[in-house]
Amino acid sequence: MPESLNSNRLLFDLHQIAQIAQTFSGCLEPEVIAHQLTEGLIQKFGIALARVWLLETNEQFLKLVASSGMYSHTNGGFSRVPLGAYKVGKIAQNRISFLSNNLAEESWVGNREWAIANHIRGFVGYPLMIRGRVLGVLANFSREPLAPEFLEILQTLCTMTSLALDTALQYQQEKQVWSSSSIFPVFSRLPLSEQLATILSSTRITLVGAERSLSLPITYVFLQTAEILNQFGCAYCCLSYQRDNVSLEAIVPANDLAVPFQDQPQTQHIDSIFSELFPIISCLGGVLSKQFLDTQRSIQLSLSIPYPSVKTSQNIHIKCKSPVLQTAFTHLAFLAGLTVINNLEFLSGTFSETALEDIENPDSQIPLLTDDISAVHRAKYVIWIQQANHPMPSGVQAKIDLEIAPEQLCEVVNAVMRGESWGLEANKDLLPLLSERELEIMQLLAKGLRDRAIAKQLVISESTVKFHINNTLAKLKAKTRLQALHIAIVNDWILF
């Protein structure tokens, strides 16, 4: 039975780490994310001491930001660890995870008496990384030996944590720029056209329409765009206040936009120049377009952002696994007049405490738009993004696809908030994809039974059991039995 027990343990641990990750989902404070991680490991896995160090901006030291279990303080002897020093520093420097179940006998341990006195046997350290860049290190100390499978579980949890930390750190950097930039204190009371004229001092600027008061995020995007245009010899600029949006059109000589790599298309190079602004522009519901003029001797750039006043009072929370979907549906929601509190509200710094609590409250009145099964149970109203033949989880109030229009999305949200369903009528996705016999076999697999035991209990041959299991894997597009069990459990097709 060891094999079945390990599979069931792994499945259970996957649910545990999903619950830990949910505690910091959407959080934009790196220290809070780290604390939720260490607290979760203590509560869910019985770790004696869990700690997180984050790499400082100088990338020379690791700073201890969270500690749970035996010690909760973060100001001790290991509060700052040089990169490459001690085991923690080496894990960050070499980007290699490490597990030991005989800590007191390890040659690198500086205080073996502490490990012996506190009965610490297990140690596991894991680098927190994203796209090859180290953000920090997670270290766990345990009084019980740690199974090798735990290192695999920790890898998944650390990946989730690194994604959350990367988002939070980027937000903190943007927030710091907004608060420390000399642009806003000096020009905050000036019309946008005058601020642009100060930056683009050698450019002819045209103003169309009466100027309006704009929010800080919108002003920030336009001023940052002007800074970029100024670097590339902007020849003409037109700021236009229209009925529904404010736009900026500019013409830049194409030869000033030198491509750093010969094999890189010029349009791709332009995208890379504005890459840091794209997420904010999208969250504001804006569009940045470009086109070549005069036989590609010049390029016209157009930035258009709708006024915040066109939004309705209806909030929506968007959480997509894919960054592309997150950006696309955020843009769609803004076009629909919805207020995306987890994006624009955080970027502008205008979210209320009530709104923040609503995100974390499963009974929240804010609908959740998602393609992430693990996020479904966190909201009272769920709008599911259906893709291809992926099974839809239970507990959703509406289903939409990638072809939905802004007006339809608004109707969906209003219908859900009235307690109505949308797109679920006669929907076969709500029903299990598996036959009664296949569900029966999956239930027995979840209890830890092996093929021979299942065959004996159901009075069928072992080859028939394997036949049904293979059919199940094909229907659920699962590569392993463990994946199939996970899909069946999260959809409430079987009980675990």
C-alpha positions as CSV (number, residue, x, y, z in Angstrom):
1,M,0.0,0.0,0.0
2,P,2.9,2.5,0.2
3,E,2.3,3.7,-3.4
4,S,-1.4,4.5,-2.9
5,L,-0.7,6.1,0.4
6,N,1.9,8.4,-1.2
7,S,-0.5,9.3,-3.9
8,N,-3.3,10.2,-1.5
9,R,-0.9,12.1,0.7
10,L,0.3,14.1,-2.3
11,L,-3.2,14.9,-3.3
12,F,-4.1,16.0,0.2
13,D,-0.9,18.2,0.4
14,L,-1.9,19.8,-2.9
15,H,-5.1,20.9,-1.4
16,Q,-3.2,22.2,1.6
17,I,-0.9,24.4,-0.4
18,A,-3.8,25.7,-2.4
19,Q,-5.4,26.9,0.8
20,I,-2.2,28.6,1.8
21,A,-1.8,30.3,-1.5
22,Q,-5.4,31.6,-1.3
23,T,-4.6,33.5,1.9
24,F,-2.3,35.8,0.0
25,S,-3.9,35.8,-3.4
26,G,-4.4,39.4,-4.6
27,C,-2.2,40.8,-1.8
28,L,0.2,43.6,-2.7
29,E,2.3,43.7,0.4
30,P,5.4,41.5,0.1
31,E,5.8,41.1,3.9
32,V,2.2,40.1,4.3
33,I,2.5,37.5,1.6
34,A,5.7,36.1,3.3
35,H,3.9,36.0,6.7
36,Q,0.9,34.2,5.3
37,L,3.2,31.7,3.7
38,T,5.1,30.9,7.0
39,E,1.9,30.8,9.1
40,G,0.3,28.4,6.6
41,L,3.3,26.0,6.7
42,I,3.2,26.0,10.5
43,Q,-0.6,25.3,10.6
44,K,-1.0,23.0,7.6
45,F,2.3,20.9,7.7
46,G,3.3,21.1,11.4
47,I,6.6,22.8,10.6
48,A,8.5,23.8,13.8
49,L,10.0,27.0,12.3
50,A,9.3,28.6,8.9
51,R,11.1,31.7,7.7
52,V,11.3,33.9,4.6
53,W,14.1,36.2,3.5
54,L,13.6,38.6,0.6
55,L,16.5,39.9,-1.5
56,E,17.2,43.6,-0.8
57,T,17.3,46.1,-3.7
58,N,21.1,46.1,-3.7
59,E,20.9,42.3,-4.3
60,Q,23.8,41.8,-1.8
61,F,21.8,40.9,1.3
62,L,18.7,38.8,2.2
63,K,16.4,40.4,4.7
64,L,14.3,38.3,7.1
65,V,10.7,39.5,6.7
66,A,8.6,36.7,8.1
67,S,9.1,34.1,10.9
68,S,6.5,31.7,12.3
69,G,6.6,28.8,14.8
70,M,9.3,28.7,17.4
71,Y,10.3,32.3,16.8
72,S,8.2,35.2,15.5
73,H,10.8,37.9,15.7
74,T,12.7,39.1,12.6
75,N,15.5,41.1,14.2
76,G,17.8,38.3,15.4
77,G,21.3,37.3,14.3
78,F,20.0,36.1,10.9
79,S,17.9,39.2,10.2
80,R,20.3,40.1,7.3
81,V,22.2,37.4,5.5
82,P,24.8,38.2,2.9
83,L,24.2,36.6,-0.5
84,G,26.3,33.4,-0.6
85,A,26.8,33.2,3.2
86,Y,25.3,30.5,5.4
87,K,23.0,27.9,3.9
88,V,20.3,30.5,3.2
89,G,22.6,32.7,1.3
90,K,24.0,29.8,-0.7
91,I,20.5,28.7,-1.7
92,A,19.8,32.2,-3.0
93,Q,23.1,32.4,-4.8
94,N,23.2,28.9,-6.4
95,R,19.4,28.7,-6.9
96,I,19.4,25.1,-5.6
97,S,16.8,23.7,-3.2
98,F,18.1,21.6,-0.3
99,L,16.6,19.0,2.0
100,S,18.2,17.2,5.0
101,N,16.8,15.0,7.7
102,N,19.8,14.9,9.9
103,L,20.4,18.6,10.5
104,A,22.6,18.2,13.6
105,E,25.1,16.2,11.6
106,E,25.4,18.6,8.7
107,S,28.9,20.2,8.4
108,W,27.5,23.6,7.5
109,V,25.3,23.9,10.7
110,G,26.8,26.6,13.0
111,N,24.8,25.7,16.1
112,R,24.3,22.0,16.3
113,E,23.5,22.2,20.0
114,W,20.4,24.3,19.2
115,A,19.2,21.6,16.7
116,I,19.8,18.8,19.2
117,A,18.2,20.7,22.2
118,N,15.1,21.5,20.1
119,H,14.9,18.1,18.5
120,I,15.2,19.6,15.0
121,R,15.8,16.9,12.5
122,G,14.5,18.1,9.1
123,F,15.5,21.2,7.1
124,V,14.4,22.3,3.7
125,G,15.4,25.5,1.9
126,Y,13.9,26.6,-1.4
127,P,14.7,29.7,-3.6
128,L,11.8,31.9,-4.4
129,M,12.3,32.6,-8.1
130,I,10.5,33.9,-11.2
131,R,11.8,34.0,-14.7
132,G,15.3,33.1,-13.5
133,R,15.4,36.0,-11.0
134,V,15.8,35.2,-7.3
135,L,13.3,37.1,-5.0
136,G,14.2,35.4,-1.7
137,V,14.5,32.1,0.2
138,L,12.0,30.0,2.2
139,A,13.5,27.8,5.0
140,N,11.6,25.2,7.1
141,F,12.8,23.4,10.2
142,S,11.0,20.3,11.3
143,R,11.1,17.9,14.3
144,E,10.0,15.1,12.1
145,P,11.8,13.8,9.0
146,L,10.6,15.4,5.8
147,A,9.6,13.2,2.9
148,P,11.2,13.8,-0.5
149,E,7.7,14.4,-1.8
150,F,7.5,17.5,0.4
151,L,10.2,19.1,-1.7
152,E,7.9,18.6,-4.8
153,I,5.0,20.1,-2.9
154,L,7.1,23.0,-1.8
155,Q,8.2,23.7,-5.4
156,T,4.5,24.3,-6.3
157,L,3.9,26.5,-3.3
158,C,7.0,28.5,-3.9
159,T,6.0,29.1,-7.5
160,M,2.7,30.4,-6.4
161,T,4.4,32.6,-3.8
162,S,7.0,33.9,-6.2
163,L,4.3,35.0,-8.6
164,A,2.4,36.9,-5.8
165,L,5.7,38.4,-4.6
166,D,6.7,39.6,-8.1
167,T,3.4,41.3,-8.6
168,A,3.5,42.9,-5.1
169,L,7.1,44.1,-5.6
170,Q,6.3,45.7,-9.0
171,Y,3.3,47.5,-7.5
172,Q,5.5,48.8,-4.6
173,Q,8.0,50.1,-7.1
174,E,5.3,51.8,-9.1
175,K,3.8,53.3,-5.9
176,Q,7.2,54.6,-4.9
177,V,7.7,56.2,-8.2
178,W,4.3,58.0,-7.9
179,S,5.0,59.2,-4.4
180,S,8.6,60.3,-4.9
181,S,8.5,61.6,-8.4
182,S,9.3,65.3,-8.6
183,I,6.8,65.7,-11.5
184,F,3.6,65.6,-9.4
185,P,4.5,67.9,-6.5
186,V,5.6,70.6,-9.0
187,F,2.9,70.3,-11.6
188,S,0.0,68.6,-9.8
189,R,-2.1,71.8,-10.1
190,L,-1.3,72.5,-13.7
191,P,-3.4,71.3,-16.7
192,L,-2.1,68.2,-18.4
193,S,-1.3,70.2,-21.6
194,E,1.1,72.5,-19.6
195,Q,2.7,69.6,-18.0
196,L,3.3,68.0,-21.4
197,A,4.7,71.2,-22.8
198,T,7.2,71.3,-19.9
199,I,8.5,67.8,-20.8
200,L,8.2,68.2,-24.6
201,S,9.8,71.6,-24.6
202,S,11.0,71.4,-28.2
203,T,7.8,69.8,-29.6
204,R,4.8,71.6,-31.1
205,I,1.7,70.7,-29.0
206,T,-1.9,71.1,-30.1
207,L,-4.8,71.1,-27.6
208,V,-8.3,70.0,-28.8
209,G,-11.3,70.4,-26.5
210,A,-11.7,71.8,-23.0
211,E,-9.3,70.3,-20.4
212,R,-10.7,68.2,-17.6
213,S,-9.4,67.1,-14.2
214,L,-7.8,63.7,-14.5
215,S,-7.0,61.1,-11.9
216,L,-3.4,60.5,-10.8
217,P,-3.0,57.1,-12.7
218,I,-4.2,58.7,-16.0
219,T,-2.0,61.7,-15.5
220,Y,1.0,59.5,-14.7
221,V,0.6,57.4,-17.9
222,F,0.4,60.5,-20.1
223,L,3.5,62.1,-18.5
224,Q,5.5,58.9,-18.7
225,T,4.5,58.6,-22.3
226,A,5.7,62.1,-22.9
227,E,9.1,61.3,-21.2
228,I,9.5,58.4,-23.7
229,L,8.5,60.5,-26.7
230,N,10.9,63.2,-25.7
231,Q,13.8,60.7,-25.8
232,F,13.0,59.9,-29.4
233,G,12.6,63.4,-31.0
234,C,8.9,63.7,-31.0
235,A,8.0,66.1,-33.8
236,Y,4.3,66.6,-33.2
237,C,1.9,66.0,-30.3
238,C,-1.9,66.5,-30.1
239,L,-3.8,66.2,-26.8
240,S,-7.5,65.8,-27.4
241,Y,-10.3,65.8,-24.8
242,Q,-13.3,64.0,-26.3
243,R,-16.7,63.1,-25.0
244,D,-15.7,59.7,-23.6
245,N,-11.9,59.7,-23.5
246,V,-8.7,61.7,-23.5
247,S,-6.1,60.9,-26.2
248,L,-2.6,61.8,-27.1
249,E,-1.3,61.4,-30.7
250,A,2.3,61.9,-31.5
251,I,4.6,61.5,-34.5
252,V,8.2,60.2,-34.0
253,P,10.9,59.8,-36.8
254,A,11.4,56.1,-37.4
255,N,15.2,56.5,-37.6
256,D,15.2,57.8,-34.0
257,L,13.8,54.5,-32.8
258,A,17.0,52.6,-33.4
259,V,16.5,48.8,-33.1
260,P,19.1,47.4,-30.7
261,F,19.1,44.0,-32.4
262,Q,19.1,43.6,-36.2
263,D,16.8,40.5,-36.1
264,Q,14.2,42.4,-33.9
265,P,11.2,44.0,-35.8
266,Q,10.8,47.7,-35.2
267,T,7.2,47.2,-34.0
268,Q,8.5,44.8,-31.4
269,H,11.1,47.2,-30.3
270,I,8.4,49.9,-29.8
271,D,6.4,47.5,-27.7
272,S,9.5,46.8,-25.5
273,I,9.9,50.6,-25.0
274,F,6.4,51.0,-23.6
275,S,6.3,47.6,-21.9
276,E,6.3,49.0,-18.4
277,L,3.2,51.2,-19.2
278,F,1.2,48.5,-20.9
279,P,-0.3,46.9,-17.7
280,I,-1.4,50.3,-16.3
281,I,-2.8,51.4,-19.6
282,S,-4.8,48.2,-19.9
283,C,-6.0,48.4,-16.3
284,L,-7.3,51.9,-17.0
285,G,-9.2,50.6,-20.0
286,G,-6.9,52.4,-22.4
287,V,-5.3,51.5,-25.8
288,L,-1.9,52.3,-27.2
289,S,-1.7,51.9,-31.0
290,K,1.0,52.6,-33.6
291,Q,1.3,52.8,-37.4
292,F,4.0,53.7,-39.9
293,L,3.6,56.9,-42.0
294,D,5.4,58.3,-45.1
295,T,6.8,54.9,-46.3
296,Q,7.9,54.0,-42.8
297,R,10.0,57.2,-42.3
298,S,7.9,58.2,-39.3
299,I,5.6,56.4,-36.7
300,Q,2.3,57.7,-35.3
301,L,1.6,56.7,-31.7
302,S,-1.9,57.0,-30.3
303,L,-2.8,56.7,-26.6
304,S,-6.4,56.8,-25.6
305,I,-7.9,56.4,-22.1
306,P,-11.6,56.6,-21.1
307,Y,-12.6,58.9,-18.3
308,P,-13.2,57.2,-14.9
309,S,-16.6,58.9,-14.7
310,V,-18.0,56.5,-17.3
311,K,-17.8,53.7,-14.8
312,T,-20.8,52.2,-13.0
313,S,-21.0,51.6,-9.2
314,Q,-20.8,47.9,-9.8
315,N,-17.5,46.3,-8.7
316,I,-15.9,43.2,-10.1
317,H,-12.9,41.1,-9.1
318,I,-10.9,39.4,-11.9
319,K,-8.5,36.6,-11.2
320,C,-7.1,34.7,-14.3
321,K,-4.3,32.2,-14.4
322,S,-3.1,33.5,-17.7
323,P,-1.7,37.1,-17.7
324,V,-3.1,37.5,-21.2
325,L,-6.6,36.7,-20.1
326,Q,-6.2,38.9,-17.0
327,T,-5.3,41.8,-19.2
328,A,-8.0,41.1,-21.8
329,F,-10.9,40.8,-19.4
330,T,-9.7,43.7,-17.3
331,H,-9.8,45.8,-20.5
332,L,-13.2,44.3,-21.3
333,A,-14.6,45.1,-17.9
334,F,-13.5,48.8,-18.2
335,L,-15.2,49.0,-21.6
336,A,-18.3,47.6,-19.9
337,G,-18.2,50.4,-17.3
338,L,-17.4,48.1,-14.4
339,T,-15.0,49.0,-11.6
340,V,-12.2,46.4,-11.4
341,I,-11.2,46.9,-7.8
342,N,-8.2,44.5,-7.7
343,N,-6.5,46.4,-10.6
344,L,-7.4,50.0,-11.0
345,E,-8.3,50.6,-7.4
346,F,-5.0,49.2,-6.2
347,L,-3.0,51.1,-8.9
348,S,-4.7,54.4,-8.0
349,G,-4.4,53.8,-4.3
350,T,-8.1,54.8,-3.9
351,F,-9.5,51.4,-2.7
352,S,-11.4,51.5,0.5
353,E,-10.9,49.2,3.5
354,T,-14.4,47.8,2.9
355,A,-13.5,46.9,-0.7
356,L,-10.3,45.2,0.4
357,E,-12.2,43.2,3.0
358,D,-14.7,42.2,0.4
359,I,-12.0,40.6,-1.8
360,E,-10.9,38.3,1.0
361,N,-14.4,37.5,2.3
362,P,-16.0,34.4,0.7
363,D,-19.5,36.0,1.3
364,S,-18.6,39.1,-0.6
365,Q,-21.1,40.8,-2.8
366,I,-18.4,41.4,-5.4
367,P,-18.6,39.0,-8.3
368,L,-15.5,37.1,-9.3
369,L,-14.6,36.6,-12.9
370,T,-12.1,33.7,-13.2
371,D,-10.7,30.7,-15.0
372,D,-9.0,29.4,-11.9
373,I,-10.8,26.4,-10.2
374,S,-9.0,27.0,-7.0
375,A,-10.5,30.5,-6.7
376,V,-14.1,29.5,-7.2
377,H,-15.0,28.8,-3.6
378,R,-13.6,32.2,-2.4
379,A,-16.6,34.2,-3.8
380,K,-20.3,34.1,-3.4
381,Y,-20.9,35.1,-7.1
382,V,-18.7,33.4,-9.7
383,I,-18.6,34.1,-13.4
384,W,-16.6,31.3,-15.1
385,I,-14.5,31.8,-18.2
386,Q,-15.1,28.8,-20.4
387,Q,-12.2,27.7,-22.6
388,A,-12.3,24.8,-25.2
389,N,-13.5,21.6,-23.6
390,H,-12.2,22.3,-20.1
391,P,-14.6,21.0,-17.4
392,M,-16.5,23.7,-15.5
393,P,-16.5,23.5,-11.7
394,S,-19.6,23.4,-9.6
395,G,-20.7,26.5,-7.6
396,V,-20.7,29.1,-10.5
397,Q,-23.6,31.4,-11.3
398,A,-22.6,32.3,-14.9
399,K,-20.5,31.0,-17.8
400,I,-19.0,33.2,-20.5
401,D,-16.5,32.6,-23.3
402,L,-13.8,34.6,-25.0
403,E,-16.2,36.1,-27.6
404,I,-18.3,38.1,-25.1
405,A,-18.9,41.8,-25.8
406,P,-18.6,44.5,-23.2
407,E,-22.4,45.1,-23.1
408,Q,-23.0,41.4,-22.5
409,L,-20.5,41.3,-19.7
410,C,-22.4,44.1,-18.0
411,E,-25.6,42.2,-18.4
412,V,-24.0,39.0,-17.0
413,V,-22.8,40.9,-13.9
414,N,-26.2,42.5,-13.3
415,A,-28.0,39.2,-13.7
416,V,-25.7,37.4,-11.3
417,M,-26.2,40.2,-8.7
418,R,-30.0,39.7,-9.1
419,G,-29.5,36.0,-8.1
420,E,-30.0,34.8,-11.7
421,S,-27.8,32.5,-13.7
422,W,-26.3,33.1,-17.1
423,G,-25.3,30.7,-19.8
424,L,-26.0,27.6,-17.7
425,E,-29.3,26.5,-19.2
426,A,-29.1,22.9,-20.3
427,N,-25.4,23.1,-19.9
428,K,-23.8,19.7,-20.0
429,D,-20.6,21.0,-18.4
430,L,-22.4,21.1,-15.1
431,L,-22.8,17.3,-15.2
432,P,-19.9,15.0,-14.5
433,L,-18.0,13.9,-17.7
434,L,-17.7,10.4,-16.3
435,S,-20.0,7.4,-16.4
436,E,-21.4,6.0,-13.2
437,R,-18.9,3.1,-13.2
438,E,-16.0,5.5,-13.9
439,L,-17.1,7.7,-11.0
440,E,-17.3,4.6,-8.8
441,I,-13.8,3.6,-9.6
442,M,-12.5,7.1,-9.0
443,Q,-14.2,7.1,-5.6
444,L,-12.4,3.9,-4.7
445,L,-9.1,5.2,-6.0
446,A,-9.5,8.3,-3.7
447,K,-9.9,5.9,-0.8
448,G,-6.5,4.4,-1.5
449,L,-7.5,1.1,-3.1
450,R,-5.3,-0.4,-5.8
451,D,-6.6,-1.9,-9.1
452,R,-6.8,-5.4,-7.8
453,A,-8.7,-4.4,-4.7
454,I,-11.1,-2.3,-6.8
455,A,-11.7,-5.2,-9.1
456,K,-12.5,-7.5,-6.2
457,Q,-14.9,-5.1,-4.6
458,L,-16.8,-4.4,-7.8
459,V,-16.6,-8.0,-9.0
460,I,-15.0,-7.2,-12.3
461,S,-11.6,-8.0,-13.8
462,E,-8.5,-6.0,-13.1
463,S,-8.1,-5.3,-16.9
464,T,-11.7,-3.8,-16.9
465,V,-10.6,-1.5,-14.0
466,K,-7.6,-0.3,-16.0
467,F,-9.9,0.2,-19.1
468,H,-12.2,2.5,-17.1
469,I,-9.3,4.4,-15.6
470,N,-7.7,5.0,-19.1
471,N,-11.1,6.2,-20.4
472,T,-11.3,8.6,-17.4
473,L,-7.9,10.0,-18.1
474,A,-8.8,10.6,-21.8
475,K,-12.1,12.3,-20.9
476,L,-10.5,14.6,-18.4
477,K,-7.4,15.2,-20.5
478,A,-5.3,14.1,-17.5
479,K,-1.8,12.7,-17.8
480,T,-1.9,10.8,-14.5
481,R,-4.4,9.3,-12.1
482,L,-3.4,12.0,-9.5
483,Q,-4.5,14.7,-11.9
484,A,-7.7,12.9,-12.7
485,L,-8.5,12.6,-9.0
486,H,-7.8,16.3,-8.5
487,I,-10.2,17.3,-11.3
488,A,-12.9,15.0,-10.0
489,I,-12.5,16.3,-6.4
490,V,-12.5,20.0,-7.1
491,N,-15.7,19.6,-9.3
492,D,-17.4,17.7,-6.4
493,W,-17.9,14.6,-8.5
494,I,-16.5,12.5,-5.7
495,L,-15.9,12.9,-2.0
496,F,-12.4,12.8,-0.6
